Amino acid sequence: MNSTLATDLLPWFDRHGRHDLPWQATTPDGQRASYRVWLSEVMLQQTQVATVIPYFLRFTEALPTLPDLAAADEDRVLALWSGLGYYRRARFLHRAAQLCVERHGGELPRDFEALAALPGIGRSTAGAILAQAHGLRFAILDGNVKRVLTRYHGIEGHPGQGAVEKQLWERAEAHTPHQRVADYTQAIMDLGATVCVRTRPLCLACPLTGTCVARREGRTAQLPTPKPGKTLPSRSTTMLVLRDTRDRVLLERRGPDGVWSGLWSLPEAADHEAAWRQAQAHAHLDDARPLPPFVHVFSHYRLAVEPLLFDGATAHPAIADNARLRWYARDEWPTLGLPAPVRTLLETLHPPLASHTSHSR
């Protein structure tokens, strides 16, 4: 395969690419720090650059090196990640850092197989780390690159299908140049993120417009082929907001399975009656009022949430001995790994009145 794509793309990148992203800072030897590249690649999975930048800056300020990340406790890592979603990424990141300390001298390995074997990395992320941090010739295939290559070559079929993805990997490998690999890797990601976007691509500004099959055949709106649609199922839950007179809220650490696994969240019940029974098992109380309901959309279902506020609760003594249930004060919430909608809900709570007025059930 000829190198038209890379030849046309690199001059565009020099003029129009993104060169000042925080993870692009170089070390004294002129290379990018592999830890920062890795962190950015994991954060950017299914998340846009503009959203990632403040999280990246906060994360690297708190945990500036890989050994710092490895030594941090999980709650701190999840608290720094809170709001980015897909929390499994954070747990994999944490575990991979610990494995690097145990097996690789506190650094990400430069061997592709060893790097790709770490939790949460895989083929494309490993390639991005080695290409951008060390200039090694490895291809990448994230969502932006899939879109560019699908349109450039006019490839039919959903990119997530095995046969289509295999074709895309072959194209990605062939197009990756032998020089300026780091720049090329950033360039093709930038092109997908800023020009060859999902809807209404800016073809007139694209350096590949003269050789792009989808542009030539008028198929940019049809490619990539969409994933077969399906209706998201809906679920509902009642979240218990138990708050005591010291403005502490009862939080529960979720189990290892399911959504928000390992995060601190609010206790849940199937409905208001079950919520009352569960709340009374946790605390003495005589007041409850509904808070505004909301819907949170996961990748595989929609969750309708009805929060129920129990104010002026008094904890049962047994709660103190329960590691999964704890009362947390308002100033402690930022230090916890909380799901974004739960954090938002808690932040909307006003401090309780000094004189609490009870209402009957």
N, C-alpha and C positions, 0 to 999 in steps of 0.2 A: 504494500500500500504506500502511496506517495505521502509526503509530509506537508501537503497543502494546508491542512488545518493548523498545525503548529506554526508554520511559516506565516500564515495570515494572522494568527491570533496573537503572537508575541508582540509585534509592533503596536497593535491595539492596546494590549495590556500596558505597555510602557507609557502610553498617553492617557488612557482612560481607566486603567485598573485601580484597585484599592491597594494603596501602599502604606497606609498609616494605621492599620488595625492593631490593637494592643498586643496581640500575640505574634505580630510580625517583627517585633524588636529583636535585634541581633545581639549575640554575645561578642566579646572582644575578638574572637577569631572569625567574625563575619557570618556566623551561622545562627539560625534561630534556636532558641532553647526548646529541646524536645518535650519537656514537661508542659510548657505553655502551648505548644502546637497540639499536643495530645489533649489537653484540657479543652482547648477551643474546638477541636474536632468532635469531641464527645458532646459538648454543649450545643454545637450547631446541628446535631442530628435532630431533624424535625423542628428546628427552631431558627428563626431569622437572626441575621447579624445584629440588627438594631436592638433586638431583645436581649441578645447574649452579652453584648459589651458591658453593661453595668454589672451583670452577674459575674462575668469573668474578672473584672477589676476588683470587685469585692472579695471574690474567692482567692485570687492570687495575693491580695493584701493580707488576708488572714492566714493563708497557707501557701507561702511563696515558693516552696520547693517540694519535690516528690516525697522526701523523707518527712516533711511537715505533714503532708496529707496522710501518709501511712501511720503516723503517730497520733493523729487526731481521733477522737472518739466518734462513733457513727452519728450521734445526735448533732454534733457540731457540723459535720459534713452535710447532713440532711438539712440543717438550718440554713447553711449557706446556699444550698441548692433550692430551697423552698421557693416555689413560684415558677420554676422552669418546667415542672412536670416530668413525666416518665422517670420516676425516681429510681427505677432499677439502674439507670445510667449512673447515678451517683454512687449506688452501692457497688456496682462493678468497678467504678473508678477507684473507690476506696480499697477494695480487695486487690485490684491489680497493683496499686501502689505498695501494699503490704507484701505482695509476692515479689515485687522488684527489690524491695529491701532484703527479703529473705534469700533470693536466688540470684540477683543481678547487681549486687553492690550498690543498691539505692538508685539505680538509673534504669531508664527504659532500654531494653536490649536493642542493638543495631541489627541483629539477625532477624530476618523477616519471619521465619517460622516461629521463633520464640516470642516475638512481639505479637504476632497474630493470634497466638494461643492464649494470651492474657484475657481475663474476663472483660467482655464488652468491647473488644477491639476489632478483631476480624480482619478480613482481607483489605477492604477499602481504607479503613482507618489506619491500619498498619502501613499501607502504601503512602498515605498522606503524611504520616509522621516521618517516615524515612526520606520521602522526597523533599519535604519542606524543611526539615531540621538538618538533614545531612546531604541533600542534593543527589540522593541515590535514585536510579531509574526504576521507579515502581509506579504503576498506573493506579488511578483511583476511579471509583464509580459511585459517587453519592447521587442524590436525587437531581441536583442541578446538572451534573455531567450526563446522567441518563437522558435527560430532556434534550440537551444539546446534541448528543450523538444520535438519538432517535430521529430527530428532525433532520440533522445533517445527512444521514444516510437513508432516510425514508423508511425506517424499520417499523413494520406493523406488529401489533400485539402488545399487550400490557407489559411494561418493563419488569414487573415483578414475577412474571412467568419464567420458569427455569430456562426454556429454550431461547427466549428473547434475551434474558440476562446473559446467557452464555455468548450470544452474538455481540452484545454490548461490551462485554469484557474483552473479547477479541479485538474489537475496534479500539477500545481504550488502550490496550497494550500496544497496538500498532501505531497509534498516533503519538504516544509519549516520546518526546525527543531524547536524544542522548546528551544534549547541553541545555542549560537553563531549566532543569527539571522542576525546581521549586517555583520559578516564575510561571512555567506552563501550568503546573497544578493549580496555582492560585488563579491564573488567567481563565482557565476553563470553568472553574467554579464561579468566578466573577461574572463571566459571560452569561451563565445560566441564571444567576441571581439578579442581574441588573438589566439584561437585554433580551435573552431568550427565555423570558418569563412564561409562566404557565398560561396566562390569558393575555391577549393583545401583545405579543412579542414585538419588540422594536426592530423589525427587520431592516429598516433603512439605516439604522445605526450599527448594524452587525457587520463585523469584518469578514464573515463567512457567507454573506448573502449571495455572492456569485457562484458558489459551489454547493449550496445547501439544496438538497433534493426537495424537502418540504416547501421551501420558498419557491423553487422553480415550478413545482406541481400544484401550488396553491393549497397545501395540506397542513399548514402550520396550526390551524384550529383543530384538526383531527388527530394530530400527533403530539405527544405520545398517546397511544390508545388508552382511554380511561379504564380503570379497574371496573369490572362489572358491579353495578350499584346494588346496594341492599339497604333496606330500611332499618335504622338503628332501633333495637328494642328499648323499651322504657322500664325503669324500675323506680321505686319510691322508698323513702326512709324518713324517719323522724329522728332528728339529732337533739340530744339532751344537753342543754346548756345549764349545768348546775353551778350557781355562783353563791359563794358565802358572803358574810358581812365584811370580810377583809378584801373583797374584790378578787378572790381567787376563783378559778374555774377548774372543774374536775375534767381531766383529760385521760384518755385511755390509749395505751400503745397497741397498735394493731398487730395482728399475728403475721407470720412469715408468708402467708399466701394471700392472693387477691390484690385488689387495687390498694394503693397507699400502704403496702406492707411495710412494717417496721416504723411507720410514722406515728406521731402523737396526734390523735384526733378526738372528736367528741364521741361519747357513747351513743349508740344508735338503737332504735327500736322500730318495730314494724308499723305501729300506729300510736295515737295519743294514749290509749288505755294501757298498752304495753309500756309506753314511755313512763307513765306514772308508776307502774309497778317496779320498773327498773330503777327509777329515780329514788323511790322510797327504800330500795335495797342499798342504795349508796349513801343516803343522807336523810336527816329529819327535815321535812319541808311542809309548807302549807300554801304555796303560791306557784302559779304557773301562768304564763301568757305566751301566745304564739308570736314569733318574730316573722318578718317577711319571708315567704318561701322563695326558693330559687332553683334553677336547673343547672347542673354541671354536666357537660358532655365529655365522655371518655371516647376513646377510639372505637369501642365496640358496644357502647350503650349510653343512653341518657339517664341521668339520675335526678329525680325530682326530690328536693329536700325541703322538709318542713321543720324548722328549728322551733324548739319549745324551751322557753327560759324559765328556770326554777330559781327565783331570787331568794336570798336570805337563807340558803340551805346550811345545815349544820352537819358536818361529816360524821359518819359512824366511825368509832375507834378502829374497826377492823380495816378500814381503807389504808391506814398508815402502814400496815404490814403487807399490802398488795403492791407488788412491783409494777404491775400493769396499769394501775389506777393511781393517779397522783393529783393533788391540788397545786395548781401553778398560778403564781401572781402575775399581774399584767406585765411587770418589767422582765419577767422570765420568758414570755412568749417568743421574743425575737431569737432566743438561743435554742429553740426547739425546731426539729424537723416537723413542720405542720403542712398539710395539704393547702394549696393556695386558697380554695374556697373557704376552708375552715379558718385560716388566718384572716381572710377578709371579713368573715362573719364576726370573729372575736373583736377585730379592730373597730367594728361599728357599734359595739356595746358601749353605752355610757356608764361611767362609774355609778354604783348604787347610791341612792339617796341616803343621807345620814340617818334619817328616821324612816325606817322601812315600814310600809303599810301593807299588811297581809290582806289577801283576797281569798275567798273560799274557792274550793275546787268547783 
